[in-house]
Amino acid sequence: MQRAFSNLPLPSRLRPLLRRLGLPAVLAVFLLVMVLTALPGSRTDATSSNPEVGYDAAQSVIVGGAAPAAVSGDDDDATGNSGGVLPRADGVQALPAPDVRTAYPDAPESLSTGWGTVLISVVLAVVALALTVVASTTLWWMLHAWRTPRSLVATGFTRRSARRPHSFSLLLPARHEQEVLGDTIDSLAMQDHPDFEIIAIIGHDDPETEAVARAAQRRHPDRVRVIIDHNVPKNKPKALNRALPACAGEITGVFDAEDEVHPGLLRLIEARFEETGADVVQAGVQLMNVHSSWWSLRNCLEYYFWFRSRLHFHAQQRFIPLGGNTVFTKTELLRAHGGWDPECLAEDCEIGVRLSAAGATVAVAYDPDAVTREETPDSIPALIKQRTRWNQGFLQVLRKKEWRRLPTRRQRWLARYTLAMPFLQAATGLLIPLSLAAMLLVKVPVPITLLTFLPLTPTIVTVAVEMAGLGEFSRAFGVRLRWRDRIRLVLGAFPYQLLLAFAALRSVWREARGRRGWEKTAHSNLHRTPSAAGVA
């Protein structure tokens, strides 16, 4: 931002002031100018803004800057300003000036001419600026890896093994996952690493999933252990904490019950630990079932931009909200910090913030060939519940204030903005319909009307970037794209944002009501189905 102000063609005395004030002050001044145009008396019509033109209410005659037409007498013709003869108007009585309130009895004066217009204008301006800021920053972070290709190279795998093998404990919490768990355990058991164990964590009241886990244990007796979780109520962090004391590996990894894991991942991860000296390594995850639905297409692309680009921005800023799986942490570090927060709905983000605030080094490792493959929620209600849980978890982490212990102001501001995103989404989701209604039903100043179109610019650019990213995604993962996929991407942009805004509103409501029950996402192996994944 300072570089941007330096490059502006401004007077030399003004540049240092703008650099000190920063973007918030500039936006505040801009908003003030917009509001001043809506103040009562600032919007005038032609008859009141031109001093040479007025309305003579006593005679009901429009008068101009020149004298009225000269009248020589009762029997003489009247002469106009141009010298021509005016027609006689004998017996014609002038009408009094019309009363606007009488002519338009339904016009809401408070909304059309008074402070009501100011209030509506302020709301529209604030919503427009907020949406523009959110859309612009999201777009900027989406493009981080393309703007700074060195960051992507720096976070890639080195494609070599570590000097010595490290032992791994791979935690696999599963609840009512009998349809997918067996395939996931078989996938993990195919790792080409010499020293790892798989710990499946099953609820005591879930005999179907336990039967699948026991069968996998019989298939891989040297690799798989089954631990029963007796916690009530149950959730993911409690299950992870139940297994943490039993972990025998130096490094603990977390996976979800439906994950498809690359067979060489553990060797790449231990090499990344060794070369970076990290305490935590977050590897890539990618949703794959692009052809399942219109929202699954956008959900897959959302993951692609997060792990392909934005995660590297967070790594550069040294604040990383960790993902829920394919994340690896030194076991002793986890134990020293008490494991996962048992009541947090975003336990992955919470442990990442807590460890970062404690000075732990978090590294990112990404390669499209080595990502863990997953599936999207199979219905819109499931998607809303999943996003509600994530957003509510972010609000919990924000309220815990562990992020305040981050060492730099930039990290704290980034953490505050990232964790408060559910509030921003909820506020915009609530104000968008109100703003649309106000634009259609209330007469507001032209500058405010134009300002409401400001968020459209970064939104259109974002859709164009997503279209280009969709092509890159298809090439990177061998996904066959159809024309209707591109059409669905464009047409689904606004509805998808409405879904996210509704989920954010729901998360704020649940958190305010103290409802923190775990709303689980069901899985059905869609990412392992070639037709749904669109594999060419």
DOLO-566175 format. One record per residue (C-alpha): z negated, y negated, x negated; residue number from 1. Coordinates in Angstrom, 3 decimals. Layout:
<pts>
<pt <Z Y X> NUM> ...
</pts>
This chain:
<pts>
<pt <0.000 0.000 0.000> 1> <pt <-0.763 -2.391 -2.868> 2> <pt <2.633 -1.646 -4.416> 3> <pt <4.255 -2.279 -1.032> 4> <pt <2.632 -5.732 -0.749> 5> <pt <3.627 -6.518 -4.335> 6> <pt <7.274 -5.834 -3.545> 7> <pt <7.367 -8.034 -0.441> 8> <pt <9.170 -11.413 -0.805> 9> <pt <5.973 -13.402 -0.206> 10> <pt <4.531 -16.501 -1.860> 11> <pt <2.609 -15.652 -5.012> 12> <pt <-0.672 -17.022 -3.570> 13> <pt <-0.365 -14.800 -0.478> 14> <pt <0.164 -11.465 -2.236> 15> <pt <-3.365 -11.116 -3.735> 16> <pt <-4.867 -11.960 -0.334> 17> <pt <-2.837 -9.259 1.403> 18> <pt <-3.760 -6.728 -1.274> 19> <pt <-7.457 -7.471 -0.748> 20> <pt <-7.268 -7.373 3.036> 21> <pt <-5.166 -4.230 3.197> 22> <pt <-3.293 -2.625 6.083> 23> <pt <-6.110 -2.824 8.711> 24> <pt <-6.296 -6.605 8.470> 25> <pt <-2.522 -6.969 8.668> 26> <pt <-2.435 -4.785 11.778> 27> <pt <-5.300 -6.789 13.290> 28> <pt <-3.421 -10.071 12.765> 29> <pt <-0.294 -8.542 14.248> 30> <pt <-2.261 -7.348 17.264> 31> <pt <-3.822 -10.809 17.676> 32> <pt <-0.388 -12.430 17.754> 33> <pt <0.734 -9.952 20.385> 34> <pt <-2.347 -10.621 22.514> 35> <pt <-1.981 -14.398 22.274> 36> <pt <1.409 -14.112 23.929> 37> <pt <-0.322 -12.570 26.930> 38> <pt <-3.034 -15.218 27.386> 39> <pt <-3.014 -17.158 30.642> 40> <pt <-0.802 -20.219 30.231> 41> <pt <1.158 -18.806 27.290> 42> <pt <3.874 -17.400 29.555> 43> <pt <5.561 -20.189 31.553> 44> <pt <8.648 -20.478 33.639> 45> <pt <11.503 -22.948 33.329> 46> <pt <9.969 -25.550 35.599> 47> <pt <6.706 -25.815 33.656> 48> <pt <7.945 -25.386 30.089> 49> <pt <10.525 -28.202 30.268> 50> <pt <8.914 -31.616 30.631> 51> <pt <12.218 -33.059 31.805> 52> <pt <12.363 -30.744 34.805> 53> <pt <9.638 -30.594 37.445> 54> <pt <8.937 -30.047 41.106> 55> <pt <8.012 -33.061 43.254> 56> <pt <5.812 -31.394 45.813> 57> <pt <5.362 -34.598 47.843> 58> <pt <9.068 -35.051 48.531> 59> <pt <10.223 -31.443 47.910> 60> <pt <12.988 -32.828 45.689> 61> <pt <13.928 -31.480 42.285> 62> <pt <13.912 -34.367 39.869> 63> <pt <15.455 -34.515 36.418> 64> <pt <15.012 -36.623 33.388> 65> <pt <17.114 -39.406 34.891> 66> <pt <16.148 -41.514 37.863> 67> <pt <16.766 -40.077 41.320> 68> <pt <19.944 -40.903 43.116> 69> <pt <20.147 -44.552 44.090> 70> <pt <20.025 -45.303 47.797> 71> <pt <21.252 -48.778 48.770> 72> <pt <20.198 -48.676 52.422> 73> <pt <20.041 -46.734 55.645> 74> <pt <23.722 -47.235 56.423> 75> <pt <25.059 -46.939 52.854> 76> <pt <26.216 -43.725 51.200> 77> <pt <23.994 -42.351 48.493> 78> <pt <25.409 -42.265 44.991> 79> <pt <24.593 -39.480 42.505> 80> <pt <23.966 -39.788 38.765> 81> <pt <27.603 -39.066 37.986> 82> <pt <28.779 -41.859 40.304> 83> <pt <30.018 -39.615 43.073> 84> <pt <29.151 -40.051 46.738> 85> <pt <26.551 -37.620 48.053> 86> <pt <26.774 -36.228 51.605> 87> <pt <24.501 -37.834 54.157> 88> <pt <21.394 -35.925 55.264> 89> <pt <20.427 -37.720 58.426> 90> <pt <17.717 -35.942 60.410> 91> <pt <16.949 -33.385 57.685> 92> <pt <13.240 -32.976 56.945> 93> <pt <12.208 -31.695 53.506> 94> <pt <10.010 -28.580 53.396> 95> <pt <6.760 -28.468 51.396> 96> <pt <6.605 -26.590 48.083> 97> <pt <6.311 -22.814 48.602> 98> <pt <2.963 -21.116 47.863> 99> <pt <3.488 -18.130 45.574> 100> <pt <0.522 -16.276 47.091> 101> <pt <1.970 -16.858 50.604> 102> <pt <5.470 -15.781 49.612> 103> <pt <4.205 -12.709 47.726> 104> <pt <0.952 -11.624 49.376> 105> <pt <0.965 -8.210 47.621> 106> <pt <1.217 -9.555 44.086> 107> <pt <-1.990 -8.738 42.106> 108> <pt <-2.712 -12.115 40.591> 109> <pt <-5.297 -10.740 38.137> 110> <pt <-2.737 -8.364 36.683> 111> <pt <0.339 -10.583 36.740> 112> <pt <-0.904 -13.955 35.523> 113> <pt <-4.537 -13.765 34.446> 114> <pt <-6.886 -11.893 32.202> 115> <pt <-5.786 -8.592 33.692> 116> <pt <-2.510 -9.039 31.814> 117> <pt <-4.457 -9.647 28.631> 118> <pt <-6.437 -6.453 29.096> 119> <pt <-3.345 -4.367 29.830> 120> <pt <-1.531 -5.941 26.891> 121> <pt <-4.398 -5.165 24.536> 122> <pt <-4.508 -1.527 25.688> 123> <pt <-0.751 -1.109 25.286> 124> <pt <-0.780 -2.741 21.860> 125> <pt <-3.704 -0.633 20.617> 126> <pt <-2.125 2.602 21.880> 127> <pt <1.240 1.718 20.349> 128> <pt <-0.271 0.845 16.969> 129> <pt <-2.511 3.932 16.969> 130> <pt <0.388 6.228 17.777> 131> <pt <2.503 4.558 15.118> 132> <pt <-0.178 4.933 12.447> 133> <pt <-0.824 8.589 13.310> 134> <pt <2.880 9.440 13.472> 135> <pt <3.664 7.589 10.235> 136> <pt <0.851 9.129 8.200> 137> <pt <1.666 12.595 9.542> 138> <pt <5.308 12.119 8.577> 139> <pt <4.366 10.822 5.126> 140> <pt <2.145 13.824 4.431> 141> <pt <4.734 16.220 5.834> 142> <pt <7.167 15.017 3.192> 143> <pt <4.700 15.100 0.293> 144> <pt <6.200 18.136 -1.443> 145> <pt <9.694 16.690 -1.150> 146> <pt <8.583 13.240 -2.338> 147> <pt <6.658 14.712 -5.278> 148> <pt <8.331 18.026 -6.194> 149> <pt <6.055 18.334 -9.227> 150> <pt <3.083 18.952 -6.940> 151> <pt <4.855 21.927 -5.374> 152> <pt <5.713 23.341 -8.784> 153> <pt <2.151 22.791 -9.985> 154> <pt <0.722 24.775 -7.073> 155> <pt <3.110 27.705 -7.397> 156> <pt <2.233 31.156 -8.692> 157> <pt <2.897 31.820 -12.342> 158> <pt <4.300 35.282 -11.619> 159> <pt <2.110 36.941 -14.213> 160> <pt <-1.050 39.003 -14.241> 161> <pt <-4.388 37.749 -15.483> 162> <pt <-5.638 38.702 -18.925> 163> <pt <-8.158 40.985 -17.276> 164> <pt <-8.252 42.359 -13.726> 165> <pt <-10.858 40.970 -11.341> 166> <pt <-12.441 42.971 -8.551> 167> <pt <-11.847 41.929 -4.939> 168> <pt <-13.658 42.440 -1.644> 169> <pt <-11.288 41.817 1.258> 170> <pt <-13.104 40.995 4.505> 171> <pt <-11.339 41.855 7.741> 172> <pt <-13.288 40.788 10.866> 173> <pt <-11.765 42.321 14.005> 174> <pt <-12.812 42.136 17.643> 175> <pt <-10.746 43.840 20.342> 176> <pt <-7.906 44.161 17.837> 177> <pt <-7.095 47.849 18.301> 178> <pt <-3.386 47.024 18.767> 179> <pt <-2.909 45.433 15.339> 180> <pt <-5.794 46.407 13.045> 181> <pt <-4.367 49.729 11.851> 182> <pt <-1.142 48.133 10.591> 183> <pt <-3.067 45.375 8.832> 184> <pt <-5.383 47.791 6.993> 185> <pt <-2.380 49.854 5.905> 186> <pt <-0.714 46.651 4.643> 187> <pt <-3.778 45.652 2.633> 188> <pt <-4.173 49.158 1.229> 189> <pt <-0.685 48.872 -0.329> 190> <pt <-1.838 46.235 -2.829> 191> <pt <-0.717 47.080 -6.373> 192> <pt <-4.067 45.940 -7.788> 193> <pt <-6.406 48.509 -9.419> 194> <pt <-9.774 47.204 -8.163> 195> <pt <-10.281 46.119 -4.565> 196> <pt <-12.052 47.183 -1.401> 197> <pt <-11.322 46.517 2.272> 198> <pt <-14.302 45.872 4.542> 199> <pt <-13.492 46.031 8.246> 200> <pt <-16.179 44.295 10.338> 201> <pt <-16.367 45.605 13.898> 202> <pt <-18.643 44.631 16.778> 203> <pt <-21.141 47.210 18.008> 204> <pt <-19.732 46.850 21.530> 205> <pt <-16.072 47.416 20.578> 206> <pt <-15.518 51.203 20.381> 207> <pt <-11.698 50.969 20.641> 208> <pt <-11.353 48.794 17.545> 209> <pt <-13.980 50.832 15.711> 210> <pt <-11.955 53.998 16.370> 211> <pt <-8.885 52.385 14.784> 212> <pt <-10.946 51.254 11.770> 213> <pt <-12.481 54.701 11.305> 214> <pt <-9.029 56.286 11.415> 215> <pt <-7.823 53.887 8.707> 216> <pt <-10.923 54.708 6.661> 217> <pt <-9.939 58.363 6.793> 218> <pt <-6.404 57.488 5.654> 219> <pt <-7.693 55.360 2.750> 220> <pt <-11.150 56.748 1.892> 221> <pt <-11.282 55.102 -1.539> 222> <pt <-10.431 51.631 -0.242> 223> <pt <-11.782 51.100 3.271> 224> <pt <-15.350 50.612 4.477> 225> <pt <-16.452 49.870 8.022> 226> <pt <-19.443 47.625 8.770> 227> <pt <-20.850 47.243 12.275> 228> <pt <-21.822 43.753 13.429> 229> <pt <-24.817 43.678 15.813> 230> <pt <-24.984 39.883 16.212> 231> <pt <-25.143 38.488 19.750> 232> <pt <-23.285 36.361 20.645> 233> <pt <-20.484 37.296 18.285> 234> <pt <-18.088 35.116 16.358> 235> <pt <-16.119 35.195 13.128> 236> <pt <-18.581 33.443 10.751> 237> <pt <-21.435 35.725 11.854> 238> <pt <-19.258 38.757 11.157> 239> <pt <-18.350 37.416 7.702> 240> <pt <-22.004 36.746 6.886> 241> <pt <-22.857 40.263 8.011> 242> <pt <-20.511 41.702 5.361> 243> <pt <-21.181 39.238 2.528> 244> <pt <-24.255 41.087 1.119> 245> <pt <-22.200 44.283 0.932> 246> <pt <-19.342 42.768 -1.074> 247> <pt <-18.998 44.448 -4.471> 248> <pt <-16.053 42.383 -5.761> 249> <pt <-16.178 39.315 -8.000> 250> <pt <-13.869 37.533 -5.569> 251> <pt <-14.115 37.662 -1.785> 252> <pt <-10.970 37.242 0.290> 253> <pt <-10.740 36.719 4.042> 254> <pt <-7.926 37.986 6.257> 255> <pt <-7.256 38.115 9.973> 256> <pt <-6.800 41.328 11.912> 257> <pt <-3.038 40.847 12.410> 258> <pt <-2.062 39.802 8.852> 259> <pt <0.967 41.172 7.021> 260> <pt <0.046 40.773 3.329> 261> <pt <2.377 40.783 0.332> 262> <pt <1.679 43.868 -1.857> 263> <pt <1.445 41.832 -5.075> 264> <pt <-0.795 39.087 -3.746> 265> <pt <-4.045 40.044 -5.509> 266> <pt <-2.474 40.025 -8.981> 267> <pt <-1.020 36.593 -8.297> 268> <pt <-4.338 35.297 -6.975> 269> <pt <-6.368 36.426 -9.973> 270> <pt <-3.808 34.831 -12.274> 271> <pt <-4.188 31.597 -10.335> 272> <pt <-7.974 31.758 -10.698> 273> <pt <-7.615 32.266 -14.425> 274> <pt <-5.124 29.496 -15.155> 275> <pt <-6.833 26.829 -13.004> 276> <pt <-10.480 27.729 -13.524> 277> <pt <-10.867 27.357 -9.753> 278> <pt <-13.788 28.516 -7.646> 279> <pt <-11.653 28.808 -4.509> 280> <pt <-7.943 29.580 -4.098> 281> <pt <-6.086 28.979 -0.836> 282> <pt <-2.789 30.875 -0.583> 283> <pt <0.027 30.427 1.904> 284> <pt <0.193 31.615 5.515> 285> <pt <3.264 31.573 7.739> 286> <pt <3.769 32.245 11.446> 287> <pt <6.964 34.208 11.954> 288> <pt <7.857 34.839 15.623> 289> <pt <10.137 31.820 16.057> 290> <pt <12.126 33.380 18.901> 291> <pt <9.206 34.246 21.170> 292> <pt <9.007 30.923 23.043> 293> <pt <9.732 27.209 22.756> 294> <pt <6.183 26.479 21.584> 295> <pt <6.194 29.359 19.069> 296> <pt <9.183 27.720 17.352> 297> <pt <7.281 24.468 16.900> 298> <pt <4.082 26.312 15.954> 299> <pt <5.909 28.228 13.198> 300> <pt <7.439 25.024 11.861> 301> <pt <4.043 23.321 11.969> 302> <pt <2.620 25.999 9.667> 303> <pt <5.638 25.721 7.391> 304> <pt <5.142 21.998 6.782> 305> <pt <1.373 22.420 6.379> 306> <pt <1.454 25.115 3.694> 307> <pt <4.782 24.046 2.152> 308> <pt <3.884 20.380 1.793> 309> <pt <0.802 18.804 3.328> 310> <pt <-1.674 21.252 1.793> 311> <pt <-0.440 20.170 -1.627> 312> <pt <-1.222 16.558 -0.749> 313> <pt <-4.785 17.550 0.104> 314> <pt <-5.009 19.502 -3.157> 315> <pt <-3.908 16.415 -5.069> 316> <pt <-6.577 14.359 -3.311> 317> <pt <-9.175 17.100 -3.949> 318> <pt <-10.067 17.468 -0.283> 319> <pt <-8.760 20.678 1.304> 320> <pt <-9.706 21.856 4.802> 321> <pt <-9.367 25.568 4.048> 322> <pt <-7.458 27.913 6.324> 323> <pt <-9.019 30.828 8.152> 324> <pt <-7.395 33.540 6.071> 325> <pt <-5.747 34.300 2.731> 326> <pt <-8.500 32.225 1.139> 327> <pt <-10.363 33.606 -1.878> 328> <pt <-13.765 32.473 -3.154> 329> <pt <-16.010 33.622 -5.970> 330> <pt <-18.566 35.894 -4.349> 331> <pt <-21.595 34.501 -6.149> 332> <pt <-20.639 30.971 -5.128> 333> <pt <-20.508 32.025 -1.492> 334> <pt <-23.915 33.634 -1.721> 335> <pt <-25.407 30.648 -3.523> 336> <pt <-24.357 28.375 -0.654> 337> <pt <-25.497 30.671 2.122> 338> <pt <-22.105 31.908 3.229> 339> <pt <-20.410 30.546 6.342> 340> <pt <-21.955 28.318 8.994> 341> <pt <-22.722 30.828 11.784> 342> <pt <-22.346 28.274 14.594> 343> <pt <-19.233 26.417 13.445> 344> <pt <-15.971 27.061 15.284> 345> <pt <-13.981 26.078 12.164> 346> <pt <-15.995 27.994 9.577> 347> <pt <-13.083 27.900 7.133> 348> <pt <-12.868 24.103 7.160> 349> <pt <-16.660 23.778 7.005> 350> <pt <-17.094 25.986 3.938> 351> <pt <-14.237 24.170 2.218> 352> <pt <-15.808 20.754 2.810> 353> <pt <-19.257 21.981 1.809> 354> <pt <-18.055 23.581 -1.435> 355> <pt <-15.885 20.582 -2.326> 356> <pt <-18.845 18.234 -1.787> 357> <pt <-20.895 20.484 -4.068> 358> <pt <-18.335 20.060 -6.862> 359> <pt <-16.436 23.342 -6.526> 360> <pt <-12.822 23.392 -7.707> 361> <pt <-10.353 24.342 -4.974> 362> <pt <-6.800 25.313 -5.945> 363> <pt <-3.709 25.910 -3.816> 364> <pt <-1.159 28.640 -4.488> 365> <pt <2.090 28.814 -2.539> 366> <pt <5.232 30.883 -2.745> 367> <pt <7.348 31.708 0.337> 368> <pt <7.838 35.244 -0.957> 369> <pt <4.089 35.883 -1.124> 370> <pt <2.813 34.228 2.055> 371> <pt <0.694 36.135 4.559> 372> <pt <2.681 36.556 7.765> 373> <pt <1.132 36.084 11.203> 374> <pt <2.071 35.493 14.841> 375> <pt <1.631 32.568 17.216> 376> <pt <-0.485 32.731 20.383> 377> <pt <1.439 34.588 23.085> 378> <pt <0.926 32.057 25.913> 379> <pt <0.329 28.343 26.453> 380> <pt <-3.276 28.879 27.639> 381> <pt <-3.941 30.929 24.479> 382> <pt <-2.439 28.167 22.325> 383> <pt <-4.585 25.532 24.048> 384> <pt <-7.735 27.625 23.575> 385> <pt <-6.945 28.182 19.904> 386> <pt <-6.360 24.475 19.247> 387> <pt <-9.447 23.593 21.266> 388> <pt <-11.533 25.831 19.014> 389> <pt <-10.059 24.345 15.846> 390> <pt <-10.464 20.756 17.048> 391> <pt <-14.008 21.350 18.211> 392> <pt <-14.805 22.905 14.843> 393> <pt <-13.448 19.790 13.102> 394> <pt <-15.703 17.636 15.261> 395> <pt <-18.660 19.809 14.276> 396> <pt <-17.831 19.391 10.580> 397> <pt <-17.446 15.645 11.097> 398> <pt <-20.879 15.495 12.741> 399> <pt <-22.544 17.496 9.943> 400> <pt <-21.536 14.711 7.510> 401> <pt <-21.238 16.991 4.489> 402> <pt <-18.025 15.122 3.706> 403> <pt <-20.106 12.030 2.885> 404> <pt <-21.174 13.748 -0.333> 405> <pt <-17.588 13.818 -1.643> 406> <pt <-17.497 11.880 -4.915> 407> <pt <-14.825 9.234 -4.253> 408> <pt <-14.205 6.766 -1.459> 409> <pt <-10.617 7.943 -1.095> 410> <pt <-11.787 11.520 -0.512> 411> <pt <-14.311 10.381 2.074> 412> <pt <-11.735 8.297 3.941> 413> <pt <-9.267 11.189 3.948> 414> <pt <-11.974 13.558 5.154> 415> <pt <-13.045 11.171 7.908> 416> <pt <-9.460 10.666 9.083> 417> <pt <-8.613 14.389 8.979> 418> <pt <-11.779 15.520 10.718> 419> <pt <-11.576 12.757 13.330> 420> <pt <-8.001 13.661 14.274> 421> <pt <-9.171 15.407 17.489> 422> <pt <-10.655 12.087 18.637> 423> <pt <-7.378 10.292 17.910> 424> <pt <-5.323 12.936 19.689> 425> <pt <-7.700 12.940 22.639> 426> <pt <-7.655 9.151 22.938> 427> <pt <-3.878 8.958 22.789> 428> <pt <-3.578 11.847 25.231> 429> <pt <-5.783 9.942 27.670> 430> <pt <-4.115 6.572 27.198> 431> <pt <-0.453 7.631 27.156> 432> <pt <-0.174 8.166 30.945> 433> <pt <-2.164 4.989 31.581> 434> <pt <0.131 3.057 29.257> 435> <pt <3.252 4.438 30.914> 436> <pt <1.904 3.478 34.335> 437> <pt <1.049 -0.003 33.101> 438> <pt <4.531 -0.531 31.657> 439> <pt <6.141 0.487 34.949> 440> <pt <3.805 -1.252 37.376> 441> <pt <2.532 -4.329 35.544> 442> <pt <4.550 -7.238 34.234> 443> <pt <3.571 -7.735 30.590> 444> <pt <4.982 -10.076 27.941> 445> <pt <8.228 -9.066 26.286> 446> <pt <6.669 -8.731 22.782> 447> <pt <4.125 -6.223 24.141> 448> <pt <6.882 -4.279 25.876> 449> <pt <8.850 -4.138 22.647> 450> <pt <5.727 -3.103 20.750> 451> <pt <5.296 -0.036 22.955> 452> <pt <8.564 1.321 21.540> 453> <pt <7.275 1.078 17.957> 454> <pt <5.954 4.700 17.780> 455> <pt <9.431 5.915 18.682> 456> <pt <10.714 5.157 15.180> 457> <pt <8.504 7.564 13.172> 458> <pt <8.788 10.094 16.003> 459> <pt <12.591 10.175 15.794> 460> <pt <12.433 10.428 12.009> 461> <pt <9.901 13.264 12.315> 462> <pt <12.193 15.223 14.639> 463> <pt <15.062 14.741 12.173> 464> <pt <12.842 15.976 9.337> 465> <pt <11.772 18.956 11.445> 466> <pt <15.422 19.806 12.075> 467> <pt <16.092 19.821 8.343> 468> <pt <12.889 21.789 7.735> 469> <pt <13.927 24.377 10.304> 470> <pt <17.078 25.083 8.314> 471> <pt <15.094 25.402 5.095> 472> <pt <12.582 27.673 6.812> 473> <pt <15.358 29.981 8.027> 474> <pt <16.789 30.281 4.513> 475> <pt <13.408 30.824 2.855> 476> <pt <12.333 33.611 5.231> 477> <pt <15.658 35.126 6.231> 478> <pt <15.323 34.021 9.852> 479> <pt <18.468 33.857 11.982> 480> <pt <18.694 30.552 13.841> 481> <pt <20.565 29.959 17.076> 482> <pt <21.824 26.715 18.581> 483> <pt <19.301 26.982 21.362> 484> <pt <16.532 27.045 18.744> 485> <pt <17.611 23.607 17.555> 486> <pt <17.829 22.350 21.126> 487> <pt <14.381 23.740 21.907> 488> <pt <13.016 22.044 18.801> 489> <pt <14.190 18.613 19.985> 490> <pt <13.369 18.994 23.675> 491> <pt <9.977 20.521 22.937> 492> <pt <8.740 17.697 20.695> 493> <pt <7.068 15.598 23.389> 494> <pt <5.734 18.486 25.541> 495> <pt <4.220 20.102 22.442> 496> <pt <2.411 16.893 21.550> 497> <pt <1.090 16.709 25.102> 498> <pt <-0.283 20.256 24.732> 499> <pt <-2.023 19.292 21.494> 500> <pt <-3.410 16.130 23.093> 501> <pt <-4.752 18.137 26.042> 502> <pt <-6.383 20.631 23.661> 503> <pt <-7.980 17.723 21.800> 504> <pt <-9.306 16.264 25.059> 505> <pt <-10.676 19.662 25.986> 506> <pt <-12.398 20.027 22.605> 507> <pt <-14.125 16.658 22.957> 508> <pt <-15.263 17.595 26.470> 509> <pt <-16.588 20.987 25.338> 510> <pt <-18.424 19.495 22.380> 511> <pt <-19.976 16.793 24.568> 512> <pt <-21.135 19.467 27.007> 513> <pt <-22.522 21.657 24.210> 514> <pt <-20.164 24.541 25.039> 515> <pt <-19.495 26.249 21.709> 516> <pt <-18.516 29.764 22.744> 517> <pt <-15.824 31.440 20.631> 518> <pt <-12.519 31.578 22.542> 519> <pt <-10.704 34.379 20.805> 520> <pt <-6.926 34.530 20.332> 521> <pt <-5.291 37.828 21.312> 522> <pt <-2.632 39.403 19.063> 523> <pt <0.244 41.778 19.775> 524> <pt <2.163 42.250 16.475> 525> <pt <5.023 39.917 17.440> 526> <pt <5.498 38.909 13.790> 527> <pt <6.238 42.546 12.988> 528> <pt <8.947 42.700 15.692> 529> <pt <12.406 41.853 14.230> 530> <pt <13.723 40.370 17.505> 531> <pt <10.782 37.992 17.943> 532> <pt <10.652 37.066 14.260> 533> <pt <14.414 36.462 14.213> 534> <pt <14.935 38.408 11.006> 535> <pt <18.602 38.426 10.115> 536> 
</pts>
